[in-house]
Amino acid sequence: EIVMTQSPATLSVSPGERATLSCRASQSVSSNLAWYQQKPGQAPRLLIYGASTRATGIPARFSGSGSGTEFTLTISSLQSEDFAVYYCQQYNDWYTFGQGTKLEIK
Amino acid sequence: EVQLAESGGGLVQPGGSLRLSCAASGFTFSGYFMSWVRQAPGKGLEWVANIKQDGSDKYYGDSVKGRFTISRDNAKNSLYLEMNSLRAEDTAVYYCASLYSGYFLYWGQGILVTVSS
């Protein structure tokens, strides 16, 4: 099983600043990597697929990069609605998720 | 508007059974692989099962293989999860989701299953 490790577990950032979230795979997943946002009491929402393609309706301030084993989700200028938990997911070999990064207001 | 609505959750005793349903609307249900994904309280996400568009192929995570059965009825735009021999560690919010090229495109709001005596 491919293990996905996200860091940090919690990230404190001020509104308007940039947030950088990391995701590492235990073996190469090529570009078969997705990112999701989850707010309390809500279902996850797809943000990014193919490591760097924004899903329909996702603002341009969200961007994804990386391939192989190292991936990054960047939110360029944090809005109040962006504070949530973010998960990465690989789909190169079945499906596994990272443990999540909680993005909180500083 | 795409909608996925789960139902059938609740409290069940260890060793018991439960059947979840998911009603889909707003997209061509029969054109998508469908999945169940779960989330234990305060924990991360875990893929549970997939089913092919026509129901001919089914795939399961190791933790539920042999105990859970996924099925669908395209005429009713519905997805199901039959859960048997339930354990405390199956306690979670269960989401139905559409699968597209490996990622989960649309998600339901989730339904809580609690396994406890």
Interface residues (C-beta under 8 A of the other chain):
Chain A: N32 A34 Y36 Q42 A43 P44 R45 L46 Y49 A55 Y87 Q89 Y91 N92 W94 Y95 T96 F97 G98 Q99 G100
Chain B: G44 L45 E46 W47 Y59 G61 Y95 S101 G102 Y103 F104 L105 W107 G108 Q109 G110
